[in-house]
Amino acid sequence: MLYNEIMVILWKVGEYTISLGVLDVAIKCKIKIILVQKDITQKEFAERLGVSPQQANNWISGRTIPRMETLIRMSEVLGCTINDFYELK
């Protein structure tokens, strides 16, 4: 599956963030959708992740994409899987 292949690429990149266009949009949209579904504010989201509200806003707005380690933590905090962030449904 293409998404799994891209996730492997993200793992290999390590601390560096790469922009993959469609994935950037998918991730930011999915974070927004999950936050609304779970009735979690951006501030609460940031607090649960232990990051600044500005950093959380950067991910939600698509200014930056989270590293794989952060996506893993997000999935734990939000009660979803990492694949949920990449689904384009």
C-alpha positions as a LaTeX table, in Angstrom:
\begin{tabular}{lrrr}
\hline
Residue & $x$ (\AA) & $y$ (\AA) & $z$ (\AA) \\
\hline
Met1 & 0.00 & 0.00 & 0.00 \\
Leu2 & 1.32 & 3.43 & $-0.91$ \\
Tyr3 & 0.69 & 4.93 & 2.54 \\
Asn4 & 2.74 & 2.23 & 4.24 \\
Glu5 & 5.59 & 2.83 & 1.81 \\
Ile6 & 5.49 & 6.54 & 2.57 \\
Met7 & 5.41 & 5.84 & 6.31 \\
Val8 & 8.58 & 3.76 & 5.89 \\
Ile9 & 10.22 & 6.70 & 4.13 \\
Leu10 & 9.19 & 8.98 & 7.01 \\
Trp11 & 10.71 & 6.54 & 9.49 \\
Lys12 & 14.02 & 6.50 & 7.63 \\
Val13 & 14.19 & 10.29 & 7.50 \\
Gly14 & 14.26 & 10.39 & 11.30 \\
Glu15 & 14.32 & 13.89 & 12.73 \\
Tyr16 & 13.93 & 15.58 & 9.37 \\
Thr17 & 10.51 & 16.48 & 8.09 \\
Ile18 & 9.72 & 16.05 & 4.43 \\
Ser19 & 6.77 & 17.58 & 2.66 \\
Leu20 & 4.77 & 15.12 & 0.64 \\
Gly21 & 1.95 & 17.43 & $-0.44$ \\
Val22 & $-1.08$ & 15.19 & $-0.26$ \\
Leu23 & 0.02 & 13.71 & 3.05 \\
Asp24 & 0.43 & 17.18 & 4.54 \\
Val25 & $-3.19$ & 17.90 & 3.71 \\
Ala26 & $-4.36$ & 14.49 & 4.90 \\
Ile27 & $-2.61$ & 14.82 & 8.26 \\
Lys28 & $-3.82$ & 18.33 & 9.04 \\
Cys29 & $-7.38$ & 17.52 & 7.99 \\
Lys30 & $-7.46$ & 14.30 & 9.97 \\
Ile31 & $-6.11$ & 15.96 & 13.11 \\
Lys32 & $-8.85$ & 18.60 & 12.84 \\
Ile33 & $-11.55$ & 15.98 & 12.25 \\
Ile34 & $-10.42$ & 13.78 & 15.16 \\
Leu35 & $-10.24$ & 16.76 & 17.53 \\
Val36 & $-13.79$ & 17.78 & 16.61 \\
Gln37 & $-15.08$ & 14.21 & 16.90 \\
Lys38 & $-13.52$ & 13.82 & 20.34 \\
Asp39 & $-14.49$ & 17.36 & 21.43 \\
Ile40 & $-10.89$ & 18.31 & 22.22 \\
Thr41 & $-9.70$ & 21.91 & 21.90 \\
Gln42 & $-6.35$ & 22.82 & 20.40 \\
Lys43 & $-5.21$ & 23.94 & 23.85 \\
Glu44 & $-6.20$ & 20.61 & 25.43 \\
Phe45 & $-4.53$ & 18.77 & 22.57 \\
Ala46 & $-1.28$ & 20.68 & 23.13 \\
Glu47 & $-1.41$ & 20.07 & 26.89 \\
Arg48 & $-1.97$ & 16.33 & 26.45 \\
Leu49 & 0.98 & 16.13 & 24.06 \\
Gly50 & 3.20 & 18.30 & 26.24 \\
Val51 & 3.83 & 20.86 & 23.49 \\
Ser52 & 3.09 & 24.55 & 23.13 \\
Pro53 & $-0.29$ & 25.60 & 21.73 \\
Gln54 & 1.62 & 27.26 & 18.87 \\
Gln55 & 3.27 & 23.96 & 17.91 \\
Ala56 & $-0.08$ & 22.15 & 17.96 \\
Asn57 & $-1.55$ & 24.94 & 15.83 \\
Asn58 & 1.29 & 24.55 & 13.32 \\
Trp59 & 0.37 & 20.87 & 12.83 \\
Ile60 & $-3.37$ & 21.54 & 12.70 \\
Ser61 & $-2.97$ & 24.38 & 10.19 \\
Gly62 & $-0.50$ & 22.41 & 8.07 \\
Arg63 & 2.39 & 24.85 & 8.51 \\
Thr64 & 4.50 & 21.91 & 9.67 \\
Ile65 & 3.94 & 18.16 & 9.72 \\
Pro66 & 4.64 & 16.16 & 12.86 \\
Arg67 & 7.52 & 13.72 & 13.05 \\
Met68 & 6.70 & 10.03 & 13.22 \\
Glu69 & 7.45 & 9.93 & 16.95 \\
Thr70 & 4.93 & 12.74 & 17.44 \\
Leu71 & 2.31 & 10.96 & 15.31 \\
Ile72 & 2.72 & 7.91 & 17.53 \\
Arg73 & 2.15 & 10.05 & 20.63 \\
Met74 & $-0.81$ & 11.79 & 18.94 \\
Ser75 & $-2.41$ & 8.45 & 18.16 \\
Glu76 & $-2.05$ & 7.42 & 21.81 \\
Val77 & $-3.49$ & 10.71 & 23.08 \\
Leu78 & $-6.36$ & 10.73 & 20.58 \\
Gly79 & $-7.15$ & 7.01 & 20.78 \\
Cys80 & $-6.63$ & 6.32 & 17.10 \\
Thr81 & $-4.06$ & 4.62 & 14.88 \\
Ile82 & $-1.28$ & 6.26 & 12.90 \\
Asn83 & $-2.98$ & 5.09 & 9.70 \\
Asp84 & $-5.99$ & 7.22 & 10.66 \\
Phe85 & $-3.88$ & 10.31 & 9.95 \\
Tyr86 & $-3.12$ & 9.15 & 6.41 \\
Glu87 & $-6.57$ & 8.05 & 5.25 \\
Leu88 & $-7.94$ & 10.30 & 2.56 \\
Lys89 & $-11.59$ & 9.25 & 2.96 \\
\hline
\end{tabular}
